[in-house]
């Protein structure tokens, strides 16, 4: 937050994203998604959130839509206009702009077929959007039938997990500072915890309480949190870190990175496991046991022989 408050971090990226053309953003997004695909990812969540105004948020959502149409990797699109309070605005002004300007305009654009949005995200954090502002934005998104999938309890205990459970959130991510009550509430509500070991490692944050969540019956998923401060394309590396830093078993990390991750995006009926009627998304590995994908840290490029999406070879090593 010190970098953020000094004008770096999110605001630095916002400045450059506003200046970038749609063509430049499409090219960079495709390159990154193909890197993820080569590491075995067949379904990715892509977020806006580096525009903080209607024009740039819409530009990012159009870029995500273009990648969705052009690439074989499946994409879940998330509107994250509440990633930060724009410079020159108060939090209240930012909430008003999102609820009364951006969301209605984005709804019109969806109805016109310009893009599709699956989820809504808010950075619920001290100095960004407080609990009440987060609730207001999420409820407005829910009225548009967007799934609630938001940042919570990352840097400070905000009781975001409890809020997410109250609102019926599909997923809450980060959760480094989650409370015992928040864990219990998520378990009861069946809200998925999306844990991000790479972010905790790179930002030197508290390790997410995966074992406490699993023991309490919380649905735990894993994500890479790829963004400018967590530059990781590889889910096998995320799974390895989950086992080492969060003490998950290999089987737990596999489930968290596949069927539970699909569940967090509302896609578990079509993705995340090998079942009749689901998309044929498969990786074939060059190893005697599947555990080598996790065990051989950083060696996924040699282990993954084929990545198959929708029944067709999308990458061969």
C-alpha positions in Angstrom: 0.0 0.0 0.0 3.0 2.4 0.5 3.8 2.0 -3.3 0.1 2.4 -4.1 -0.3 5.6 -2.0 2.9 7.0 -3.5 1.3 6.8 -7.0 2.9 3.6 -8.1 1.4 0.1 -8.3 -2.1 0.1 -9.7 -2.1 3.8 -10.7 1.1 3.4 -12.6 -0.4 0.5 -14.6 -3.7 2.5 -15.1 -1.7 5.3 -16.7 -0.1 3.0 -19.2 -3.3 1.0 -19.9 -5.2 4.2 -20.7 -2.5 5.2 -23.2 -2.3 1.7 -24.8 -4.3 1.0 -28.0 -6.8 -1.9 -28.0 -4.6 -3.7 -30.6 -1.5 -3.4 -28.2 -3.5 -4.8 -25.3 -4.9 -7.7 -27.4 -1.4 -8.7 -28.5 0.0 -8.6 -25.0 -3.0 -10.5 -23.5 -2.8 -13.2 -26.2 0.9 -13.7 -25.5 0.3 -14.1 -21.8 -2.6 -16.5 -22.3 -0.5 -18.6 -24.6 2.2 -18.8 -21.9 -0.4 -20.0 -19.5 -1.7 -22.5 -22.0 1.8 -23.9 -22.5 2.0 -24.4 -18.7 -1.2 -26.4 -18.8 -3.9 -23.9 -18.1 -7.1 -24.4 -20.1 -9.4 -22.0 -18.3 -8.4 -18.6 -17.1 -10.1 -15.7 -15.4 -9.2 -12.3 -17.0 -10.0 -9.1 -15.3 -10.3 -5.4 -16.2 -9.4 -3.0 -13.4 -6.6 -0.9 -14.8 -8.8 1.7 -16.4 -10.9 3.0 -13.5 -13.0 5.0 -15.9 -15.7 3.8 -18.3 -13.8 4.1 -21.5 -10.7 2.2 -20.4 -12.6 -0.5 -18.5 -14.8 -1.1 -21.6 -11.6 -1.2 -23.7 -10.2 -3.9 -21.5 -13.4 -5.9 -21.6 -13.4 -5.7 -25.4 -9.8 -6.9 -25.4 -10.8 -9.9 -23.2 -13.7 -10.7 -25.5 -11.4 -10.6 -28.5 -9.0 -13.1 -26.9 -12.0 -15.3 -25.9 -13.1 -15.4 -29.5 -9.6 -16.0 -31.0 -7.9 -18.5 -28.7 -8.7 -22.1 -27.7 -8.2 -21.3 -23.9 -11.5 -20.8 -22.1 -11.9 -17.4 -20.5 -14.1 -16.1 -17.6 -14.3 -12.3 -17.8 -14.3 -10.1 -14.7 -15.2 -6.5 -14.4 -13.0 -4.9 -11.7 -13.7 -1.2 -12.0 -13.4 -1.0 -8.2 -9.7 -2.0 -8.2 -8.7 1.4 -6.8 -10.1 4.9 -6.2 -9.2 7.0 -9.2 -6.9 9.9 -8.6 -8.9 13.1 -7.9 -12.0 11.2 -6.6 -13.2 10.2 -3.2 -14.3 6.7 -2.4 -17.9 7.8 -2.4 -17.5 9.5 -5.8 -15.9 6.3 -7.2 -18.7 4.1 -5.9 -21.3 6.5 -7.4 -19.5 6.4 -10.8 -19.4 2.6 -10.8 -22.9 2.0 -9.7 -24.7 4.7 -11.6 -22.6 5.2 -14.6 -20.2 2.4 -15.4 -22.4 -0.6 -14.6 -25.5 0.6 -16.5 -23.4 1.5 -19.6 -21.6 -1.9 -19.4 -25.0 -3.6 -19.3 -26.0 -1.8 -22.5 -22.8 -2.9 -24.2 -23.3 -6.5 -23.1 -26.9 -6.4 -24.5 -25.4 -5.0 -27.8 -23.1 -8.0 -28.0 -19.9 -6.1 -27.6 -18.6 -8.4 -24.8 -19.8 -10.7 -22.1 -18.9 -10.2 -18.3 -19.1 -13.2 -16.0 -18.0 -11.8 -12.6 -17.6 -8.6 -10.6 -14.6 -7.8 -8.4 -13.9 -5.1 -5.8 -10.6 -4.5 -3.9 -12.0 -4.5 -0.4 -9.1 -3.0 1.6 -8.2 -0.3 4.0 -7.5 2.9 2.1 -9.3 1.5 -1.0 -12.9 0.4 -0.8 -14.3 -0.2 2.7 -16.8 -2.8 3.6 -19.9 -0.7 3.0 -18.7 0.5 -0.4 -17.8 -3.0 -1.3 -21.2 -4.2 -0.4 -22.9 -1.5 -2.5 -20.9 -2.3 -5.6 -21.3 -6.1 -5.3 -25.0 -5.8 -4.8 -25.2 -3.6 -7.9 -23.3 -6.3 -9.8 -25.5 -9.0 -8.5 -28.5 -7.2 -9.8 -27.0 -7.6 -13.3 -26.6 -11.3 -12.7 -22.8 -11.1 -12.3 -21.1 -13.6 -10.0 -19.5 -12.1 -7.0 -15.8 -12.9 -7.0 -13.7 -10.3 -5.1 -10.5 -9.4 -3.2 -10.9 -9.7 0.5 -8.9 -9.6 3.8 -5.6 -9.4 2.0 -3.5 -6.7 3.8 -5.8 -6.0 6.7 -8.7 -7.9 8.4 -11.7 -6.3 6.8 -14.3 -9.0 7.5 -14.6 -9.4 3.8 -15.1 -13.1 4.1 -18.1 -12.6 6.3 -19.5 -10.0 3.8 -19.0 -12.4 0.9 -20.8 -15.2 2.8 -23.7 -12.9 3.6 -24.0 -11.9 -0.1 -23.6 -15.4 -1.5 -20.3 -14.7 -3.2 -19.1 -17.4 -5.5 -15.5 -16.7 -4.4 -13.3 -14.5 -2.3 -9.6 -14.2 -3.1 -6.5 -13.6 -1.1 -7.7 -14.0 2.5 -4.3 -13.7 4.1 -5.9 -11.8 7.0 -9.2 -13.8 7.3 -10.7 -14.3 10.7 -11.9 -17.5 12.3 -15.5 -16.2 11.9 -14.9 -15.5 8.3 -13.6 -19.0 7.7 -16.7 -20.4 9.4 -19.0 -18.2 7.4 -17.5 -19.2 4.1 -17.8 -22.8 5.0 -21.5 -22.4 5.8 -22.2 -20.3 2.7 -20.1 -22.5 0.4 -18.2 -19.5 -0.9 -14.9 -20.6 -2.4 -11.6 -19.3 -1.1 -9.2 -18.6 -3.9 -5.7 -18.7 -2.4 -2.7 -17.1 -4.1 0.6 -18.4 -2.7 2.7 -16.6 -5.3 1.3 -13.2 -4.2 1.9 -13.9 -0.5 5.4 -15.0 -1.4 6.3 -12.0 -3.7 4.7 -9.4 -1.4 6.0 -11.1 1.8 2.4 -11.3 3.2 1.1 -13.7 5.8 0.7 -17.2 4.4 -3.0 -18.0 3.6 -4.5 -20.3 6.2 -5.3 -23.2 3.8 -5.2 -25.9 6.4 -7.6 -24.1 8.7 -9.9 -23.5 5.8 -9.8 -27.1 4.6 -10.3 -28.5 8.1 -13.3 -26.2 8.5 -14.9 -27.4 5.2 -14.2 -24.4 3.0 -13.9 -25.0 -0.7 -10.3 -24.0 -1.5 -9.1 -23.1 -5.0 -5.7 -21.9 -6.2 -4.9 -19.1 -8.6 -1.7 -17.5 -10.0 -2.9 -13.9 -9.5 -0.9 -13.0 -12.6 -0.6 -9.2 -12.5 2.3 -6.7 -12.5 3.3 -7.6 -8.9 3.0 -11.3 -9.3 4.4 -12.3 -12.6 3.6 -16.0 -12.7 2.1 -17.9 -15.6 2.6 -21.4 -14.2 -0.1 -23.2 -12.2 2.2 -26.2 -11.6 4.5 -23.8 -9.7 1.5 -22.4 -7.8 0.5 -25.9 -6.8 4.1 -26.7 -5.6 4.1 -23.5 -3.5 0.7 -24.4 -2.1 2.1 -27.7 -0.9 5.3 -26.2 0.6 4.1 -22.9 2.1 0.5 -23.7 2.9 1.0 -27.4 3.7 -1.6 -28.7 1.3 -1.2 -32.2 0.0 -0.5 -32.8 -3.7 -4.0 -34.2 -4.1 -5.5 -31.2 -2.4 -3.5 -28.8 -4.6 -4.6 -30.7 -7.7 -8.2 -30.5 -6.7 -7.8 -26.8 -5.8 -6.3 -26.0 -9.2 -8.8 -27.9 -11.3 -12.4 -28.7 -10.2 -12.4 -26.2 -7.3 -10.9 -23.4 -9.5 -13.6 -24.1 -12.1 -16.2 -24.0 -9.3 -15.0 -20.5 -8.2 -15.8 -19.3 -11.7 -19.2 -21.1 -11.9 -17.8 -23.5 -14.5 -17.6 -26.8 -12.6 -20.4 -28.3 -14.7 -18.3 -27.9 -17.8 -14.7 -27.7 -16.7 -12.3 -28.9 -14.1 -12.5 -32.7 -14.3 -12.6 -35.5 -16.9 -16.3 -36.4 -17.1 -18.7 -37.3 -19.9 -20.4 -34.1 -21.2 -17.6 -31.7 -20.1 -15.1 -30.0 -22.3 -12.2 -32.2 -23.3 -9.5 -30.2 -21.6 -6.5 -32.5 -20.8 -2.8 -32.3 -20.3 -0.6 -35.3 -21.1 2.6 -35.5 -19.2 6.0 -37.2 -19.8 6.4 -38.6 -16.2 5.7 -41.9 -14.4 3.3 -40.3 -12.0 1.1 -37.2 -12.1 2.7 -35.9 -8.9 5.8 -35.0 -10.9 3.9 -32.1 -12.4 4.1 -30.6 -8.8 7.2 -32.2 -7.5 9.5 -31.0 -10.2 9.4 -27.3 -9.4 9.8 -25.1 -12.4 10.2 -28.0 -14.9 6.6 -28.1 -16.3 7.8 -27.3 -19.8 9.7 -30.6 -20.0 7.0 -32.6 -18.2 3.9 -31.4 -20.2 3.9 -33.2 -23.6 0.5 -32.1 -24.9 -2.2 -29.5 -23.8 -5.6 -30.4 -25.3 -8.5 -28.0 -25.3 -12.0 -29.0 -26.4 -10.6 -32.3 -27.6 -8.0 -30.9 -29.9 -4.2 -30.5 -29.4 -3.6 -26.8 -28.6 0.1 -27.2 -27.7 2.7 -29.8 -28.2 6.2 -29.7 -26.6 
